[in-house]
Amino acid sequence: MTGTYKASQYSVAGTGTVPLAGNFSLLGKLGVSSNRGKVSVVGQTDSSNKTSVMAGVGVAYNFTPALAVRVEYEDFGKFGDGFGGSVRANATTVSLKYAF
């Protein structure tokens, strides 16, 4: 059986930073995520909206006081149920941060 799954997500979160040795920092993120999912399989459609706790952890390395690289893992929570299954979303990202 084939089908499609479309998802959208919006979140608001606060991030805390704890300096470690050298130029490293530990990151923690906590917030709320609004998740929407839509499943379509052979002419049938099922959709759901869920509000979930969003949490994340990561590490940053500061090259300079203004420039850093971050590696983060974020869990956006449950997106919904459909056709006997459950969908959760998470992401692992690498980003470059520049502070003005």
Order of alpha helices (4+ residues) and beta strands (2+ residues): beta-beta-beta-beta-beta
